[in-house]
Amino acid sequence: MRVRLHLIQIFSIISIAPMTMCLRMVDFSVPDFASYGRRVVLKCNHQLDYKDGSLYSVKWYKLNSGGQDMTNFYTYMPNKQNRKQTKHRLEGINVLMSKSNEHQVVLKKVQIVSSGYYKCEVTTKKDSPYAGGPPYDAVSEVGRMQVVALPDEPPEISGGGTNYAYGDELDLNCTSKPTYPPTRLSWYINNQHAKENIVTESLTKTVENLYFSATRLTMKVSPRQFKYGEMRIKCVASLMEEPIKADQSSDRDGIVLEVIKLPEAMKLQTENVFDVPVINRARRKLLDTFLAISFLVGYLASIL
């Protein structure tokens, strides 16, 4: 009788003792930078010791401006028989369902608006009704990703003539393909930075939130600009690191400007060169006369 009583007491203690689940994040990864239009993998590897529980859901969120609100764009629920994965429409988010699961979510063709803070939340549920503590357990992590569109070729110089004489006006344009952050274009004349009064700049935002940069150089050609008989004009492209994104903050008054800090590997400069061909005015007149005579001879030959 006494032995039977002890067994009942031991069984009661085991039944009411809380059976814990050990849930932890082992590998959370959101890339700091992602290339525009490419595929991105967001990792949320978790570990659960299934003592008295099971995975309930894995949810991915994108945090809105200021971090006060967040929007769920992907959910994985293993207990759903017909539809374990669910994605929700969100601007800049395009989930590749065939590659996404409880440990990762894959975004395809990321855009500039895909930039921001991402949160992964893993939730487990206790199976036993006798287990102590709350019925659910959760762990989460947050990471930030910035999408960039880096230039893949040098800037283009246009408008240059085949020859110039002293006193002629030199009018050149330099453009770069749309990038993010914006590209800064700088003119150099014989490795000296061009003066501001001969340079005009423009920066245009595209519908894809990229920036198209253009600059124009206008100046008179003079002998003092030539060194050893040469005049070299260079357009150098580099990415800006300035406040370019306005974000309304809820805890401050006004607009907060965000600066995108790029790693050194992304700060590559590209350039293009235009060598100004110059002849004196006497040779210029002689060349123009020769071209006119050549055209006249060709025209007469065609009608005779």
C-alpha positions in Angstrom: 0.0 0.0 0.0 2.8 2.4 0.9 4.8 1.5 -2.2 1.7 2.2 -4.4 1.2 5.6 -2.7 4.8 6.6 -3.5 4.3 5.6 -7.2 1.2 7.8 -7.4 3.1 10.7 -5.9 6.0 10.4 -8.3 3.7 10.1 -11.3 1.9 13.3 -10.1 5.1 15.2 -9.8 6.2 14.2 -13.3 2.8 15.1 -14.7 2.7 18.6 -13.3 6.4 19.4 -13.8 6.9 21.9 -16.6 8.4 20.3 -19.7 10.5 22.9 -21.4 11.3 23.5 -25.0 14.7 24.8 -26.0 14.2 27.2 -28.9 17.0 29.4 -30.2 18.2 31.2 -33.3 21.4 29.6 -34.6 22.0 31.4 -37.9 20.1 34.6 -38.8 21.4 36.4 -41.9 20.2 39.4 -43.8 22.8 40.8 -46.3 23.9 44.4 -45.6 23.9 45.1 -49.3 22.2 43.5 -52.3 22.5 44.1 -56.0 19.6 45.6 -57.8 17.6 43.1 -59.9 19.3 40.0 -58.3 18.2 37.2 -56.1 18.6 37.5 -52.3 18.5 34.8 -49.6 17.3 35.8 -46.1 18.2 33.1 -43.5 16.4 32.2 -40.3 17.9 28.9 -39.1 16.5 28.0 -35.7 17.0 25.0 -33.5 14.3 23.3 -31.4 14.7 20.5 -28.9 11.4 18.6 -29.4 10.9 17.6 -25.7 7.3 18.6 -25.6 6.5 20.8 -28.5 6.7 21.4 -32.2 7.2 24.2 -34.7 4.1 26.2 -35.1 5.1 28.9 -37.6 7.9 30.9 -39.2 6.9 34.5 -40.2 8.9 37.1 -42.1 8.1 40.8 -41.7 9.3 44.0 -43.3 9.4 46.9 -40.9 7.9 50.2 -42.0 9.4 53.7 -41.7 10.5 54.4 -38.1 10.1 50.7 -37.1 6.8 51.3 -35.4 4.8 49.0 -37.7 5.6 45.9 -39.7 4.0 43.9 -42.5 4.0 40.1 -42.8 5.0 39.0 -46.3 5.8 35.3 -45.9 4.5 32.6 -43.5 5.4 29.0 -43.1 3.1 26.7 -41.1 4.1 23.0 -41.1 0.8 21.8 -39.6 -1.2 23.0 -42.5 -1.9 20.1 -44.8 -2.9 21.8 -48.0 -1.0 25.1 -47.9 2.1 25.3 -45.7 3.5 28.4 -47.4 1.7 31.7 -47.7 3.0 35.0 -49.3 1.4 38.4 -49.0 1.6 41.2 -51.5 4.0 44.0 -50.6 5.8 46.6 -52.8 9.3 45.5 -53.6 8.9 42.0 -52.2 8.7 39.1 -54.7 9.1 35.7 -52.9 10.4 32.7 -54.7 8.2 30.1 -53.1 10.0 27.0 -54.6 13.2 28.0 -52.7 11.6 29.3 -49.5 11.0 27.2 -46.4 11.1 27.2 -42.6 14.8 28.1 -42.6 15.0 30.8 -45.4 13.0 33.0 -47.6 14.3 33.9 -51.1 13.5 37.2 -52.8 13.9 37.6 -56.5 14.6 40.7 -58.6 15.0 43.0 -55.6 14.3 46.7 -56.1 15.4 49.8 -54.4 12.2 49.8 -52.4 13.1 46.4 -51.2 15.6 48.1 -48.9 14.8 48.2 -45.2 14.6 46.2 -42.0 13.5 42.5 -42.0 12.3 40.5 -39.1 12.1 36.7 -38.8 9.8 35.3 -36.0 9.8 31.6 -35.1 7.0 30.3 -32.9 6.6 26.9 -31.3 3.7 25.3 -29.6 3.6 22.9 -26.7 1.8 19.6 -27.4 1.0 18.4 -23.9 -1.9 20.1 -22.1 -0.1 19.3 -18.8 3.0 21.2 -19.6 3.5 24.2 -17.5 4.1 27.8 -18.7 2.7 29.6 -21.7 1.5 27.4 -24.6 3.7 29.2 -27.1 7.3 30.2 -27.3 8.9 32.5 -29.8 12.3 33.9 -30.9 13.0 36.6 -33.4 15.8 38.6 -35.0 16.0 41.8 -37.1 18.4 42.7 -39.9 18.8 45.6 -42.4 19.4 45.3 -46.1 20.2 48.1 -48.6 19.7 47.5 -52.3 22.3 49.2 -54.6 22.7 49.6 -58.3 26.4 50.0 -59.0 27.7 51.2 -62.4 29.0 48.4 -64.6 30.7 50.6 -67.2 32.5 53.9 -67.4 30.7 57.2 -68.1 30.1 58.2 -71.7 31.5 61.5 -73.2 29.6 62.9 -76.2 29.6 66.1 -78.2 33.3 66.2 -79.0 34.4 67.4 -82.5 37.1 66.0 -84.7 39.3 69.2 -84.6 39.3 72.6 -82.9 41.0 75.9 -83.5 42.0 78.3 -80.7 38.9 80.4 -79.9 36.4 77.6 -80.7 33.9 76.6 -78.1 34.3 73.2 -76.6 30.9 71.7 -75.6 31.0 68.2 -74.0 28.4 66.1 -72.2 29.1 63.2 -69.8 26.4 60.8 -68.7 26.2 57.6 -66.6 23.7 54.9 -66.5 21.1 55.0 -63.7 22.6 54.0 -60.4 21.8 53.9 -56.6 23.3 55.7 -54.8 23.5 58.5 -57.4 26.7 58.9 -59.4 28.7 62.0 -59.0 30.4 63.1 -62.3 33.5 65.3 -62.2 35.4 67.1 -65.0 39.1 67.3 -65.1 41.2 69.4 -67.5 44.8 68.1 -67.7 44.2 66.4 -64.3 43.0 69.7 -62.8 39.5 69.9 -61.5 37.3 72.0 -63.8 36.0 75.4 -62.5 32.4 75.5 -61.4 31.5 78.3 -63.8 32.0 76.1 -66.9 30.2 73.1 -65.5 26.4 72.4 -65.2 25.0 69.3 -63.5 21.7 67.5 -63.4 20.3 64.6 -61.4 17.1 62.9 -62.4 15.2 60.2 -60.5 13.7 57.4 -62.5 10.5 55.5 -61.9 12.6 52.6 -60.5 14.0 55.0 -57.9 17.4 55.0 -59.6 19.3 58.2 -60.4 20.4 59.4 -63.8 23.4 61.7 -63.7 24.5 64.1 -66.4 27.0 67.0 -66.6 28.0 69.5 -69.3 31.3 71.2 -69.8 31.5 74.4 -72.0 34.6 76.5 -72.5 36.7 78.3 -75.1 39.8 76.5 -76.4 42.9 78.6 -75.7 46.7 77.9 -76.1 47.3 78.2 -72.3 45.2 75.1 -71.8 47.6 72.9 -73.7 50.6 71.2 -72.2 53.2 69.8 -74.5 50.8 70.3 -77.3 48.0 68.2 -75.7 44.8 68.9 -73.9 43.1 66.0 -72.1 39.7 66.2 -70.6 38.5 63.5 -68.3 35.1 62.7 -66.8 35.3 60.7 -63.5 32.3 58.9 -62.0 32.1 58.0 -58.3 29.2 57.1 -56.1 27.8 59.6 -53.7 27.8 59.2 -49.9 25.4 62.0 -49.0 22.0 62.3 -47.5 19.7 61.3 -50.4 16.8 59.6 -48.6 14.1 61.5 -46.7 12.4 59.5 -43.9 9.6 60.9 -41.7 10.5 60.0 -38.1 7.8 59.6 -35.5 10.0 60.5 -32.5 11.5 63.7 -34.1 10.1 66.8 -35.8 10.7 67.2 -39.5 12.6 65.1 -41.9 15.5 62.8 -41.1 18.0 62.4 -43.9 19.7 59.0 -44.2 23.3 58.5 -45.4 24.1 55.3 -47.2 27.7 54.3 -46.2 29.2 52.0 -48.8 32.0 49.6 -48.1 35.4 50.4 -49.6 35.0 47.6 -52.2 32.0 49.5 -53.7 33.7 52.8 -54.0 35.4 52.1 -57.3 35.8 55.1 -59.7 35.4 54.9 -63.4 36.4 57.4 -66.0 36.4 58.3 -69.7 38.9 60.6 -71.6 38.5 63.0 -74.5 41.8 64.3 -76.1 41.0 67.7 -77.7 42.4 67.8 -81.3 43.6 71.3 -82.1 45.0 72.8 -85.3 45.8 76.5 -86.0 43.4 78.7 -87.9 45.6 78.8 -91.1 45.6 75.0 -91.2 41.8 75.0 -90.3 41.0 77.2 -93.3 43.2 75.1 -95.6 41.4 71.9 -94.4 38.0 73.5 -94.9 38.9 74.5 -98.4 40.2 71.0 -99.2 37.0 69.4 -97.9 34.9 71.8 -99.9 36.8 71.1 -103.1 36.6 67.4 -102.5 32.8 67.6 -102.1 32.5 69.7 -105.3 34.6 67.3 -107.3 32.5 64.4 -106.1 29.3 66.1 -106.9 30.5 67.1 -110.5 31.6 63.5 -111.1 28.2 62.2 -110.2 26.3 64.4 -112.6 28.6 64.1 -115.6 
